[in-house]
């Protein structure tokens, strides 16, 4: 299984079912950094663009409207290409 799962443009019903509107918002300027996930994060990107590269893997481009799961065990390098604004939730 991939450690990054992307669902492009989920329906409004799907977002409502998950309760995305009530999740906190995280913002990040253009930058590069590492993130290692000890638990699974689900995120819904509102603005920006990021390239997330799993250690030893291929980069994944994430854009506004993407619902993304960063699975526990993912060690990754992040490049925020355009300022990021996203809802997030830990399972």
HELIX and SHEET records of a PDB file:
HELIX    1   1 UNK A   12  UNK A   18  1                                   7    
HELIX    2   2 UNK A   20  UNK A   22  5                                   3    
SHEET    1   A 4 UNK A   4  UNK A   8  0                                        
SHEET    2   A 4 UNK A  66  UNK A  70 -1                                        
SHEET    3   A 4 UNK A  41  UNK A  54 -1                                        
SHEET    4   A 4 UNK A  59  UNK A  63 -1                                        
SHEET    1   B 5 UNK A   4  UNK A   8  0                                        
SHEET    2   B 5 UNK A  66  UNK A  70 -1                                        
SHEET    3   B 5 UNK A  41  UNK A  54 -1                                        
SHEET    4   B 5 UNK A  75  UNK A  90 -1                                        
SHEET    5   B 5 UNK A  24  UNK A  28 -1                                        
SHEET    1   C 5 UNK A   4  UNK A   8  0                                        
SHEET    2   C 5 UNK A  66  UNK A  70 -1                                        
SHEET    3   C 5 UNK A  41  UNK A  54 -1                                        
SHEET    4   C 5 UNK A  75  UNK A  90 -1                                        
SHEET    5   C 5 UNK A  31  UNK A  36 -1                                        
END                                                                             
